[in-house]
Amino acid sequence: MASRVVAVSTSLYKGERKKNVSSARLLPGLGLEGDAHAGFAHRQVSLLALESIEKMRQAGLRVNPGDFAENITTVNLNLPALPIGTHLRIGEAVLEISQIGKECHNRCAIYYQAGDCVMPKEGIFAAVLQGGSIKTGDVVAVV
């Protein structure tokens, strides 16, 4: 089964859940147009697998794509297993994985509800090498 995008999400402010926008434009060297995290050095875009969100659902949380502040939610791709430097093609855009996981300096609401959060271990970050439009349903290809 092909890997694909199940949600594209943005937020106006850092530190909040992102809202699904169905489609957006990735800007080279910046990130997702209109997102609060755009332009942040090597962490321009964040990705999380739907399978990771399912883990939190199984822990009893009512969470959806964007609730972990990820920009792109995928399915059928083991994101944290991809090495740094891997290129992903999504729609017209090409991303380069720049970081696996992140350190959470402040515990988020999800951590306090479930005692854990998947984004620090299973979320990945990427830089935008080639910009373009992306949308829900786009194939995610490792290139």
KOLBA-237626 format. One record per residue: x, y, z of N, C-alpha, C in turn; residue in one letter; chain. Coordinates in pm, 1 decimal. Layout:
BEGIN
<node n_east="X" n_north="Y" n_up="Z" ca_east="X" ca_north="Y" ca_up="Z" c_east="X" c_north="Y" c_up="Z" type="A" mol="A"/>
...
END
This chain:
BEGIN
<node n_east="84.3" n_north="-117.7" n_up="0.0" ca_east="0.0" ca_north="0.0" ca_up="0.0" c_east="89.3" c_north="124.6" c_up="0.0" type="M" mol="A"/>
<node n_east="58.2" n_north="219.4" n_up="-84.4" ca_east="140.3" ca_north="339.4" ca_up="-98.7" c_east="131.4" c_north="429.3" c_up="25.3" type="A" mol="A"/>
<node n_east="242.6" n_north="493.9" n_up="55.0" ca_east="243.8" ca_north="595.1" ca_up="160.7" c_east="175.6" c_north="719.5" c_up="105.9" type="S" mol="A"/>
<node n_east="100.0" n_north="786.3" n_up="192.2" ca_east="30.7" ca_north="905.3" ca_up="144.9" c_east="7.8" c_north="1003.4" c_up="259.1" type="R" mol="A"/>
<node n_east="-32.4" n_north="1124.0" n_up="222.3" ca_east="-65.0" ca_north="1229.8" ca_up="317.5" c_east="-211.1" c_north="1213.2" c_up="359.5" type="V" mol="A"/>
<node n_east="-235.9" n_north="1210.0" n_up="490.4" ca_east="-374.1" ca_north="1203.9" ca_up="539.3" c_east="-421.0" c_north="1338.6" c_up="593.9" type="V" mol="A"/>
<node n_east="-326.8" n_north="1430.3" n_up="620.5" ca_east="-364.3" ca_north="1564.2" ca_up="665.9" c_east="-249.8" c_north="1661.2" c_up="642.7" type="A" mol="A"/>
<node n_east="-287.1" n_north="1784.0" n_up="608.6" ca_east="-194.8" ca_north="1896.9" ca_up="599.8" c_east="-248.3" c_north="1999.1" c_up="698.8" type="V" mol="A"/>
<node n_east="-164.7" n_north="2041.7" n_up="794.4" ca_east="-214.1" ca_north="2125.0" ca_up="903.3" c_east="-123.1" c_north="2244.0" c_up="929.8" type="S" mol="A"/>
<node n_east="-184.1" n_north="2355.9" n_up="967.3" ca_east="-110.3" ca_north="2478.0" ca_up="1000.7" c_east="-168.9" c_north="2542.2" c_up="1125.4" type="T" mol="A"/>
<node n_east="-92.3" n_north="2632.4" n_up="1183.6" ca_east="-141.2" ca_north="2714.7" ca_up="1294.4" c_east="-78.8" c_north="2853.1" c_up="1281.2" type="S" mol="A"/>
<node n_east="-149.6" n_north="2951.6" n_up="1331.3" ca_east="-98.8" ca_north="3089.0" ca_up="1327.6" c_east="4.1" c_north="3114.9" c_up="1435.8" type="L" mol="A"/>
<node n_east="-3.6" n_north="3036.2" n_up="1546.2" ca_east="83.7" ca_north="3058.6" ca_up="1660.4" c_east="154.3" c_north="2930.0" c_up="1700.0" type="Y" mol="A"/>
<node n_east="275.4" n_north="2943.7" n_up="1751.9" ca_east="349.7" ca_north="2829.3" ca_up="1803.3" c_east="285.3" c_north="2782.6" c_up="1932.6" type="K" mol="A"/>
<node n_east="301.1" n_north="2653.4" n_up="1962.9" ca_east="251.6" ca_north="2598.8" ca_up="2087.9" c_east="104.5" c_north="2563.2" c_up="2088.3" type="G" mol="A"/>
<node n_east="41.5" n_north="2562.1" n_up="1971.6" ca_east="-99.3" ca_north="2522.7" ca_up="1968.1" c_east="-120.1" c_north="2409.9" c_up="1867.5" type="E" mol="A"/>
<node n_east="-231.8" n_north="2340.4" n_up="1884.4" ca_east="-266.9" ca_north="2235.9" ca_up="1789.0" c_east="-289.0" c_north="2300.4" c_up="1653.4" type="R" mol="A"/>
<node n_east="-259.6" n_north="2224.9" n_up="1549.7" ca_east="-274.8" ca_north="2277.3" ca_up="1414.7" c_east="-408.9" c_north="2234.4" c_up="1356.1" type="K" mol="A"/>
<node n_east="-459.2" n_north="2315.3" n_up="1264.5" ca_east="-587.6" ca_north="2290.2" ca_up="1200.5" c_east="-564.1" c_north="2233.7" c_up="1060.9" type="K" mol="A"/>
<node n_east="-641.6" n_north="2132.4" n_up="1025.4" ca_east="-629.4" ca_north="2072.2" ca_up="892.7" c_east="-678.1" c_north="2171.3" c_up="788.3" type="N" mol="A"/>
<node n_east="-592.6" n_north="2194.4" n_up="688.2" ca_east="-625.5" ca_north="2288.2" ca_up="581.1" c_east="-640.6" c_north="2218.0" c_up="446.2" type="V" mol="A"/>
<node n_east="-626.7" n_north="2086.6" n_up="444.3" ca_east="-642.1" ca_north="2001.7" ca_up="325.2" c_east="-532.7" c_north="2020.5" c_up="220.8" type="S" mol="A"/>
<node n_east="-492.5" n_north="2144.1" n_up="195.2" ca_east="-384.9" ca_north="2168.2" ca_up="99.1" c_east="-311.0" c_north="2294.7" c_up="138.9" type="S" mol="A"/>
<node n_east="-185.8" n_north="2302.5" n_up="96.2" ca_east="-103.3" ca_north="2419.6" ca_up="127.6" c_east="15.1" c_north="2421.7" c_up="32.0" type="A" mol="A"/>
<node n_east="92.9" n_north="2525.9" n_up="44.1" ca_east="210.1" ca_north="2540.9" ca_up="-41.5" c_east="334.5" c_north="2535.7" c_up="45.7" type="R" mol="A"/>
<node n_east="428.5" n_north="2449.3" n_up="6.6" ca_east="558.2" ca_north="2444.6" ca_up="72.7" c_east="650.8" c_north="2542.5" c_up="1.2" type="L" mol="A"/>
<node n_east="717.7" n_north="2625.6" n_up="80.2" ca_east="807.7" ca_north="2726.6" ca_up="26.2" c_east="952.5" c_north="2684.1" c_up="49.0" type="L" mol="A"/>
<node n_east="1036.0" n_north="2682.5" n_up="-56.2" ca_east="1174.4" ca_north="2637.1" ca_up="-40.5" c_east="1249.3" c_north="2718.6" c_up="64.8" type="P" mol="A"/>
<node n_east="1317.1" n_north="2647.5" n_up="154.0" ca_east="1396.7" ca_north="2711.1" ca_up="257.4" c_east="1316.2" c_north="2774.1" c_up="368.9" type="G" mol="A"/>
<node n_east="1183.8" n_north="2760.8" n_up="366.5" ca_east="1099.8" ca_north="2823.4" ca_up="468.9" c_east="1007.2" c_north="2725.7" c_up="540.1" type="L" mol="A"/>
<node n_east="927.8" n_north="2651.9" n_up="463.9" ca_east="830.7" ca_north="2561.6" ca_up="524.7" c_east="693.6" c_north="2581.6" c_up="466.6" type="G" mol="A"/>
<node n_east="592.1" n_north="2550.5" n_up="545.5" ca_east="453.8" ca_north="2555.4" ca_up="500.6" c_east="402.8" c_north="2698.9" c_up="508.0" type="L" mol="A"/>
<node n_east="357.2" n_north="2750.5" n_up="395.4" ca_east="307.8" ca_north="2887.3" ca_up="387.7" c_east="195.5" c_north="2908.8" c_up="489.3" type="E" mol="A"/>
<node n_east="206.7" n_north="3017.0" n_up="567.8" ca_east="103.7" ca_north="3050.3" ca_up="665.5" c_east="117.2" c_north="2980.8" c_up="799.4" type="G" mol="A"/>
<node n_east="223.0" n_north="2900.1" n_up="818.6" ca_east="239.8" ca_north="2829.1" ca_up="945.0" c_east="336.9" c_north="2903.3" c_up="1035.3" type="D" mol="A"/>
<node n_east="308.5" n_north="2903.0" n_up="1164.5" ca_east="391.0" ca_north="2973.3" ca_up="1262.7" c_east="534.4" c_north="2922.1" c_up="1267.6" type="A" mol="A"/>
<node n_east="557.9" n_north="2796.2" n_up="1231.9" ca_east="692.5" ca_north="2739.7" ca_up="1239.2" c_east="774.4" c_north="2758.5" c_up="1111.7" type="H" mol="A"/>
<node n_east="715.8" n_north="2814.5" n_up="1008.1" ca_east="788.4" ca_north="2833.8" ca_up="882.0" c_east="912.9" c_north="2918.4" c_up="906.0" type="A" mol="A"/>
<node n_east="1022.4" n_north="2877.9" n_up="841.1" ca_east="1146.3" ca_north="2954.5" ca_up="848.7" c_east="1238.0" c_north="2917.2" c_up="962.3" type="G" mol="A"/>
<node n_east="1202.1" n_north="2816.6" n_up="1041.1" ca_east="1284.7" ca_north="2778.5" ca_up="1155.6" c_east="1398.8" c_north="2687.0" c_up="1112.8" type="F" mol="A"/>
<node n_east="1509.7" n_north="2744.7" n_up="1074.8" ca_east="1633.4" ca_north="2672.9" ca_up="1042.1" c_east="1609.3" c_north="2540.3" c_up="970.7" type="A" mol="A"/>
<node n_east="1651.1" n_north="2432.2" n_up="1032.0" ca_east="1641.1" ca_north="2299.8" ca_up="968.4" c_east="1507.5" c_north="2230.7" c_up="999.7" type="H" mol="A"/>
<node n_east="1427.9" n_north="2286.3" n_up="1089.7" ca_east="1299.0" ca_north="2226.4" ca_up="1126.7" c_east="1184.4" c_north="2305.0" c_up="1063.6" type="R" mol="A"/>
<node n_east="1183.7" n_north="2313.2" n_up="930.7" ca_east="1085.7" ca_north="2394.6" ca_up="859.0" c_east="948.4" c_north="2329.0" c_up="853.1" type="Q" mol="A"/>
<node n_east="945.8" n_north="2196.1" n_up="848.4" ca_east="821.7" ca_north="2120.7" ca_up="835.9" c_east="829.1" c_north="2002.5" c_up="931.9" type="V" mol="A"/>
<node n_east="717.5" n_north="1973.4" n_up="1000.4" ca_east="713.9" ca_north="1856.6" ca_up="1087.8" c_east="618.4" c_north="1752.6" c_up="1030.9" type="S" mol="A"/>
<node n_east="655.6" n_north="1625.8" n_up="1047.7" ca_east="574.2" ca_north="1514.6" ca_up="999.1" c_east="554.9" c_north="1413.2" c_up="1110.2" type="L" mol="A"/>
<node n_east="437.5" n_north="1351.8" n_up="1113.2" ca_east="406.1" ca_north="1246.9" ca_up="1209.2" c_east="317.8" c_north="1145.7" c_up="1138.7" type="L" mol="A"/>
<node n_east="339.8" n_north="1018.9" n_up="1167.6" ca_east="261.7" ca_north="911.8" ca_up="1105.3" c_east="128.6" c_north="892.8" c_up="1178.8" type="A" mol="A"/>
<node n_east="25.1" n_north="864.1" n_up="1103.3" ca_east="-104.9" ca_north="833.3" ca_up="1161.5" c_east="-93.3" c_north="715.5" c_up="1257.9" type="L" mol="A"/>
<node n_east="-3.5" n_north="622.7" n_up="1229.0" ca_east="17.8" ca_north="507.7" ca_up="1316.9" c_east="63.7" c_north="552.9" c_up="1455.9" type="E" mol="A"/>
<node n_east="141.1" n_north="661.8" n_up="1463.9" ca_east="183.1" ca_north="716.2" ca_up="1593.0" c_east="64.3" c_north="776.9" c_up="1667.1" type="S" mol="A"/>
<node n_east="-21.7" n_north="844.7" n_up="1593.8" ca_east="-142.4" ca_north="901.9" ca_up="1654.4" c_east="-232.0" c_north="789.5" c_up="1706.9" type="I" mol="A"/>
<node n_east="-238.5" n_north="679.7" n_up="1632.5" ca_east="-317.5" ca_north="563.6" ca_up="1676.9" c_east="-268.3" c_north="510.6" c_up="1811.6" type="E" mol="A"/>
<node n_east="-138.4" n_north="514.6" n_up="1836.6" ca_east="-84.1" ca_north="470.9" ca_up="1966.5" c_east="-144.6" c_north="553.4" c_up="2079.7" type="K" mol="A"/>
<node n_east="-156.1" n_north="682.4" n_up="2057.3" ca_east="-213.2" ca_north="769.5" ca_up="2159.9" c_east="-363.5" c_north="745.1" c_up="2174.5" type="M" mol="A"/>
<node n_east="-429.5" n_north="714.5" n_up="2065.4" ca_east="-572.3" ca_north="680.0" ca_up="2072.8" c_east="-591.6" c_north="552.9" c_up="2155.2" type="R" mol="A"/>
<node n_east="-501.3" n_north="455.8" n_up="2136.0" ca_east="-510.8" ca_north="330.6" ca_up="2211.3" c_east="-483.9" c_north="353.4" c_up="2359.5" type="Q" mol="A"/>
<node n_east="-415.0" n_north="462.6" n_up="2391.8" ca_east="-390.9" ca_north="498.3" ca_up="2532.0" c_east="-510.1" c_north="573.4" c_up="2590.8" type="A" mol="A"/>
<node n_east="-615.8" n_north="591.5" n_up="2509.8" ca_east="-738.4" ca_north="652.7" ca_up="2558.7" c_east="-758.7" c_north="798.6" c_up="2522.8" type="G" mol="A"/>
<node n_east="-668.0" n_north="856.0" n_up="2445.8" ca_east="-683.4" ca_north="996.9" ca_up="2409.3" c_east="-767.8" c_north="1014.1" c_up="2284.5" type="L" mol="A"/>
<node n_east="-840.0" n_north="1122.9" n_up="2280.0" ca_east="-917.2" ca_north="1159.2" ca_up="2160.9" c_east="-834.6" c_north="1262.1" c_up="2084.3" type="R" mol="A"/>
<node n_east="-746.1" n_north="1212.9" n_up="1998.7" ca_east="-655.3" ca_north="1299.6" ca_up="1923.7" c_east="-669.7" c_north="1273.3" c_up="1775.0" type="V" mol="A"/>
<node n_east="-636.7" n_north="1374.4" n_up="1698.2" ca_east="-648.2" ca_north="1368.7" ca_up="1553.3" c_east="-524.8" c_north="1429.2" c_up="1488.4" type="N" mol="A"/>
<node n_east="-509.6" n_north="1412.0" n_up="1357.1" ca_east="-399.1" ca_north="1477.8" ca_up="1288.0" c_east="-398.6" c_north="1628.1" c_up="1316.3" type="P" mol="A"/>
<node n_east="-279.8" n_north="1679.9" n_up="1342.4" ca_east="-261.4" ca_north="1820.6" ca_up="1375.8" c_east="-255.6" c_north="1847.1" c_up="1524.9" type="G" mol="A"/>
<node n_east="-307.4" n_north="1755.0" n_up="1606.2" ca_east="-310.2" ca_north="1775.1" ca_up="1751.3" c_east="-172.0" c_north="1770.7" c_up="1815.1" type="D" mol="A"/>
<node n_east="-74.0" n_north="1714.9" n_up="1745.4" ca_east="63.0" ca_north="1710.4" ca_up="1796.8" c_east="146.7" c_north="1821.5" c_up="1734.3" type="F" mol="A"/>
<node n_east="80.3" n_north="1916.7" n_up="1670.3" ca_east="142.0" ca_north="2032.4" ca_up="1603.9" c_east="224.9" c_north="1992.5" c_up="1482.8" type="A" mol="A"/>
<node n_east="193.9" n_north="1875.9" n_up="1424.9" ca_east="264.3" ca_north="1835.6" ca_up="1302.6" c_east="198.6" c_north="1900.1" c_up="1181.7" type="E" mol="A"/>
<node n_east="280.5" n_north="1932.9" n_up="1082.4" ca_east="229.9" ca_north="1992.2" ca_up="958.2" c_east="172.0" c_north="1888.5" c_up="863.5" type="N" mol="A"/>
<node n_east="239.2" n_north="1774.8" n_up="854.2" ca_east="199.2" ca_north="1672.2" ca_up="757.5" c_east="182.4" c_north="1541.1" c_up="832.4" type="I" mol="A"/>
<node n_east="64.5" n_north="1481.9" n_up="821.0" ca_east="38.7" ca_north="1350.9" ca_up="879.9" c_east="36.7" c_north="1250.4" c_up="765.7" type="T" mol="A"/>
<node n_east="113.4" n_north="1142.8" n_up="781.3" ca_east="126.1" ca_north="1040.8" ca_up="676.9" c_east="67.3" c_north="908.4" c_up="724.3" type="T" mol="A"/>
<node n_east="54.0" n_north="815.8" n_up="630.6" ca_east="13.5" ca_north="679.6" ca_up="663.4" c_east="98.1" c_north="585.0" c_up="578.4" type="V" mol="A"/>
<node n_east="126.4" n_north="466.9" n_up="632.2" ca_east="203.1" ca_north="361.7" ca_up="564.3" c_east="349.0" c_north="398.4" c_up="538.5" type="N" mol="A"/>
<node n_east="408.9" n_north="474.0" n_up="629.7" ca_east="551.1" ca_north="506.6" ca_up="617.8" c_east="608.8" c_north="518.1" c_up="758.2" type="L" mol="A"/>
<node n_east="711.7" n_north="440.2" n_up="787.0" ca_east="777.3" ca_north="441.1" ca_up="918.0" c_east="873.2" c_north="560.1" c_up="922.8" type="N" mol="A"/>
<node n_east="820.1" n_north="676.1" n_up="953.7" ca_east="898.0" ca_north="799.8" ca_up="948.7" c_east="1023.3" c_north="797.9" c_up="1036.0" type="L" mol="A"/>
<node n_east="1016.6" n_north="757.6" n_up="1163.9" ca_east="1137.8" ca_north="765.8" ca_up="1246.2" c_east="1248.5" c_north="669.1" c_up="1203.9" type="P" mol="A"/>
<node n_east="1217.0" n_north="573.7" n_up="1118.2" ca_east="1319.9" ca_north="480.0" ca_up="1070.3" c_east="1397.2" c_north="536.2" c_up="951.2" type="A" mol="A"/>
<node n_east="1349.1" n_north="645.6" n_up="893.0" ca_east="1417.8" ca_north="704.6" ca_up="778.3" c_east="1539.5" c_north="783.7" c_up="827.4" type="L" mol="A"/>
<node n_east="1654.9" n_north="763.9" n_up="765.8" ca_east="1774.0" ca_north="835.7" ca_up="812.0" c_east="1771.8" c_north="984.1" c_up="774.8" type="P" mol="A"/>
<node n_east="1840.3" n_north="1062.3" n_up="856.7" ca_east="1858.2" ca_north="1204.3" ca_up="825.4" c_east="1924.3" c_north="1213.9" c_up="688.5" type="I" mol="A"/>
<node n_east="1877.6" n_north="1306.5" n_up="607.6" ca_east="1927.3" ca_north="1322.6" ca_up="471.2" c_east="1838.4" c_north="1258.3" c_up="366.0" type="G" mol="A"/>
<node n_east="1744.3" n_north="1174.2" n_up="408.8" ca_east="1650.9" ca_north="1111.3" ca_up="315.2" c_east="1565.1" c_north="1219.2" c_up="249.3" type="T" mol="A"/>
<node n_east="1540.3" n_north="1203.7" n_up="119.9" ca_east="1453.4" ca_north="1296.4" ca_up="47.3" c_east="1316.1" c_north="1233.9" c_up="28.7" type="H" mol="A"/>
<node n_east="1213.4" n_north="1314.2" n_up="50.2" ca_east="1075.3" ca_north="1272.2" ca_up="30.5" c_east="1011.5" c_north="1362.1" c_up="-74.4" type="L" mol="A"/>
<node n_east="941.1" n_north="1302.4" n_up="-169.4" ca_east="862.4" ca_north="1380.5" ca_up="-265.8" c_east="717.1" c_north="1370.3" c_up="-224.4" type="R" mol="A"/>
<node n_east="655.7" n_north="1486.8" n_up="-206.7" ca_east="513.5" ca_north="1495.0" ca_up="-174.5" c_east="453.4" c_north="1596.4" c_up="-270.9" type="I" mol="A"/>
<node n_east="361.9" n_north="1551.7" n_up="-353.5" ca_east="305.5" ca_north="1641.7" ca_up="-453.2" c_east="416.4" c_north="1697.8" c_up="-540.2" type="G" mol="A"/>
<node n_east="423.8" n_north="1829.7" n_up="-549.2" ca_east="526.4" ca_north="1896.5" ca_up="-628.9" c_east="654.3" c_north="1921.4" c_up="-549.5" type="E" mol="A"/>
<node n_east="650.9" n_north="1899.1" n_up="-420.6" ca_east="759.5" ca_north="1939.3" ca_up="-331.6" c_east="857.2" c_north="1825.7" c_up="-301.1" type="A" mol="A"/>
<node n_east="979.5" n_north="1864.9" n_up="-263.7" ca_east="1081.2" ca_north="1770.2" ca_up="-217.3" c_east="1131.9" c_north="1820.6" c_up="-82.3" type="V" mol="A"/>
<node n_east="1130.5" n_north="1729.8" n_up="15.9" ca_east="1177.5" ca_north="1759.4" ca_up="150.9" c_east="1301.7" c_north="1677.4" c_up="180.7" type="L" mol="A"/>
<node n_east="1386.4" n_north="1728.4" n_up="269.3" ca_east="1501.5" ca_north="1651.8" ca_up="317.9" c_east="1488.5" c_north="1638.8" c_up="468.9" type="E" mol="A"/>
<node n_east="1486.6" n_north="1514.6" n_up="516.6" ca_east="1475.1" ca_north="1490.1" ca_up="660.3" c_east="1598.6" c_north="1546.5" c_up="729.1" type="I" mol="A"/>
<node n_east="1573.4" n_north="1630.6" n_up="829.6" ca_east="1682.4" ca_north="1700.3" ca_up="897.7" c_east="1693.9" c_north="1665.2" c_up="1045.9" type="S" mol="A"/>
<node n_east="1589.7" n_north="1605.8" n_up="1103.1" ca_east="1592.9" ca_north="1571.3" ca_up="1245.4" c_east="1487.4" c_north="1466.2" c_up="1274.3" type="Q" mol="A"/>
<node n_east="1523.4" n_north="1371.5" n_up="1361.0" ca_east="1429.4" ca_north="1269.3" ca_up="1407.7" c_east="1399.9" c_north="1300.1" c_up="1553.7" type="I" mol="A"/>
<node n_east="1273.4" n_north="1319.8" n_up="1585.3" ca_east="1235.4" ca_north="1349.8" ca_up="1722.3" c_east="1277.9" c_north="1488.9" c_up="1765.0" type="G" mol="A"/>
<node n_east="1242.9" n_north="1522.4" n_up="1888.5" ca_east="1280.6" ca_north="1652.9" ca_up="1942.7" c_east="1274.8" c_north="1647.2" c_up="2093.9" type="K" mol="A"/>
<node n_east="1343.8" n_north="1739.7" n_up="2156.2" ca_east="1337.9" ca_north="1750.2" ca_up="2300.3" c_east="1220.8" c_north="1840.0" c_up="2337.7" type="E" mol="A"/>
<node n_east="1137.9" n_north="1792.4" n_up="2427.9" ca_east="1027.2" ca_north="1874.9" ca_up="2475.8" c_east="1072.6" c_north="1944.1" c_up="2604.0" type="C" mol="A"/>
<node n_east="1086.3" n_north="2074.5" n_up="2596.0" ca_east="1131.2" ca_north="2150.5" ca_up="2713.1" c_east="1018.6" c_north="2167.8" c_up="2814.7" type="H" mol="A"/>
<node n_east="897.7" n_north="2178.5" n_up="2764.6" ca_east="779.4" ca_north="2189.7" ca_up="2850.9" c_east="685.0" c_north="2076.1" c_up="2815.6" type="N" mol="A"/>
<node n_east="636.4" n_north="2009.6" n_up="2915.0" ca_east="541.4" ca_north="1900.3" ca_up="2889.7" c_east="412.0" c_north="1957.9" c_up="2834.3" type="R" mol="A"/>
<node n_east="362.9" n_north="1896.4" n_up="2727.5" ca_east="239.3" ca_north="1942.8" ca_up="2664.9" c_east="118.3" c_north="1880.3" c_up="2735.0" type="C" mol="A"/>
<node n_east="1.4" n_north="1929.0" n_up="2700.1" ca_east="-122.7" ca_north="1877.2" ca_up="2759.2" c_east="-139.1" c_north="1728.7" c_up="2731.6" type="A" mol="A"/>
<node n_east="-94.7" n_north="1684.3" n_up="2615.1" ca_east="-106.8" ca_north="1541.9" ca_up="2580.3" c_east="-22.7" c_north="1456.6" c_up="2674.5" type="I" mol="A"/>
<node n_east="96.1" n_north="1502.2" n_up="2707.0" ca_east="181.6" ca_north="1428.4" ca_up="2800.1" c_east="110.1" c_north="1412.8" c_up="2934.6" type="Y" mol="A"/>
<node n_east="50.2" n_north="1518.8" n_up="2983.4" ca_east="-16.6" ca_north="1511.9" ca_up="3113.5" c_east="-142.2" c_north="1425.2" c_up="3109.3" type="Y" mol="A"/>
<node n_east="-207.0" n_north="1417.3" n_up="2995.8" ca_east="-326.7" ca_north="1333.6" ca_up="2984.2" c_east="-290.8" c_north="1185.8" c_up="2972.3" type="Q" mol="A"/>
<node n_east="-184.8" n_north="1155.2" n_up="2897.2" ca_east="-151.8" ca_north="1015.3" ca_up="2867.9" c_east="-26.3" c_north="965.1" c_up="2937.2" type="A" mol="A"/>
<node n_east="52.2" n_north="1054.4" n_up="2992.9" ca_east="178.2" ca_north="1014.5" ca_up="3054.1" c_east="288.8" c_north="995.7" c_up="2952.1" type="G" mol="A"/>
<node n_east="260.7" n_north="1029.1" n_up="2827.5" ca_east="359.1" ca_north="1014.0" ca_up="2720.6" c_east="312.4" c_north="1096.9" c_up="2601.0" type="D" mol="A"/>
<node n_east="403.1" n_north="1118.9" n_up="2507.3" ca_east="370.3" ca_north="1187.6" ca_up="2382.9" c_east="458.6" c_north="1128.4" c_up="2273.8" type="C" mol="A"/>
<node n_east="402.9" n_north="1107.5" n_up="2157.1" ca_east="477.3" ca_north="1042.8" ca_up="2048.8" c_east="565.2" c_north="1138.4" c_up="1969.1" type="V" mol="A"/>
<node n_east="533.0" n_north="1265.2" n_up="1966.5" ca_east="607.3" ca_north="1358.9" ca_up="1880.8" c_east="757.3" c_north="1364.0" c_up="1913.5" type="M" mol="A"/>
<node n_east="798.9" n_north="1366.5" n_up="2041.6" ca_east="942.2" ca_north="1373.4" ca_up="2068.4" c_east="1021.9" c_north="1252.2" c_up="2017.7" type="P" mol="A"/>
<node n_east="957.9" n_north="1136.7" n_up="2007.6" ca_east="1029.4" ca_north="1016.1" ca_up="1964.5" c_east="1001.5" c_north="978.4" c_up="1819.7" type="K" mol="A"/>
<node n_east="880.7" n_north="1006.5" n_up="1772.3" ca_east="839.4" ca_north="955.1" ca_up="1641.3" c_east="811.5" c_north="1062.6" c_up="1537.4" type="E" mol="A"/>
<node n_east="808.8" n_north="1186.6" n_up="1578.3" ca_east="792.9" ca_north="1295.4" ca_up="1482.8" c_east="925.0" c_north="1322.8" c_up="1413.4" type="G" mol="A"/>
<node n_east="918.7" n_north="1368.4" n_up="1289.9" ca_east="1041.2" ca_north="1404.2" ca_up="1218.9" c_east="1027.9" c_north="1545.6" c_up="1164.7" type="I" mol="A"/>
<node n_east="1141.4" n_north="1602.2" n_up="1131.0" ca_east="1145.3" ca_north="1737.9" ca_up="1078.2" c_east="1220.9" c_north="1736.4" c_up="946.7" type="F" mol="A"/>
<node n_east="1185.6" n_north="1831.5" n_up="859.8" ca_east="1247.7" ca_north="1836.2" ca_up="728.0" c_east="1263.5" c_north="1980.4" c_up="682.1" type="A" mol="A"/>
<node n_east="1359.6" n_north="1998.7" n_up="592.4" ca_east="1379.0" ca_north="2125.1" ca_up="522.6" c_east="1317.3" c_north="2110.9" c_up="384.0" type="A" mol="A"/>
<node n_east="1264.3" n_north="2219.4" n_up="332.0" ca_east="1202.2" ca_north="2218.9" ca_up="199.7" c_east="1308.2" c_north="2251.9" c_up="95.6" type="V" mol="A"/>
<node n_east="1341.6" n_north="2151.9" n_up="12.2" ca_east="1439.7" ca_north="2171.8" ca_up="-94.5" c_east="1374.9" c_north="2228.5" c_up="-220.3" type="L" mol="A"/>
<node n_east="1258.2" n_north="2176.0" n_up="-252.2" ca_east="1182.6" ca_north="2220.8" ca_up="-370.5" c_east="1039.8" c_north="2246.7" c_up="-325.4" type="Q" mol="A"/>
<node n_east="992.4" n_north="2366.2" n_up="-348.4" ca_east="859.2" ca_north="2403.4" ca_up="-305.8" c_east="752.0" c_north="2349.8" c_up="-398.4" type="G" mol="A"/>
<node n_east="629.1" n_north="2370.3" n_up="-358.9" ca_east="516.1" ca_north="2330.2" ca_up="-440.4" c_east="395.1" c_north="2300.9" c_up="-355.7" type="G" mol="A"/>
<node n_east="285.9" n_north="2277.7" n_up="-422.5" ca_east="159.5" ca_north="2247.3" ca_up="-355.5" c_east="157.3" c_north="2103.7" c_up="-306.9" type="S" mol="A"/>
<node n_east="98.0" n_north="2084.7" n_up="-187.7" ca_east="73.2" ca_north="1950.2" ca_up="-135.2" c_east="-71.0" c_north="1946.5" c_up="-88.4" type="I" mol="A"/>
<node n_east="-127.0" n_north="1824.9" n_up="-83.5" ca_east="-266.2" ca_north="1812.3" ca_up="-39.8" c_east="-290.1" c_north="1674.3" c_up="21.0" type="K" mol="A"/>
<node n_east="-397.9" n_north="1664.4" n_up="94.0" ca_east="-441.3" ca_north="1536.2" ca_up="148.8" c_east="-459.9" c_north="1438.7" c_up="31.9" type="T" mol="A"/>
<node n_east="-406.9" n_north="1318.4" n_up="48.7" ca_east="-415.9" ca_north="1216.2" ca_up="-54.4" c_east="-291.1" c_north="1203.3" c_up="-139.9" type="G" mol="A"/>
<node n_east="-201.1" n_north="1303.2" n_up="-135.9" ca_east="-77.5" ca_north="1294.3" ca_up="-214.8" c_east="5.5" c_north="1174.0" c_up="-170.1" type="D" mol="A"/>
<node n_east="71.0" n_north="1111.7" n_up="-266.8" ca_east="164.9" ca_north="1002.7" ca_up="-237.9" c_east="290.3" c_north="1062.2" c_up="-176.3" type="V" mol="A"/>
<node n_east="346.7" n_north="992.0" n_up="-78.6" ca_east="474.2" ca_north="1028.4" ca_up="-18.9" c_east="575.6" c_north="926.4" c_up="-67.0" type="V" mol="A"/>
<node n_east="672.7" n_north="971.1" n_up="-145.7" ca_east="770.2" ca_north="880.0" ca_up="-204.4" c_east="909.9" c_north="910.3" c_up="-150.5" type="A" mol="A"/>
<node n_east="979.4" n_north="805.5" n_up="-108.9" ca_east="1119.5" ca_north="820.0" ca_up="-70.5" c_east="1199.2" c_north="820.7" c_up="-199.4" type="V" mol="A"/>
<node n_east="1278.4" n_north="927.0" n_up="-221.8" ca_east="1357.0" ca_north="938.7" ca_up="-345.9" c_east="1505.5" c_north="946.7" c_up="-316.5" type="V" mol="A"/>
END
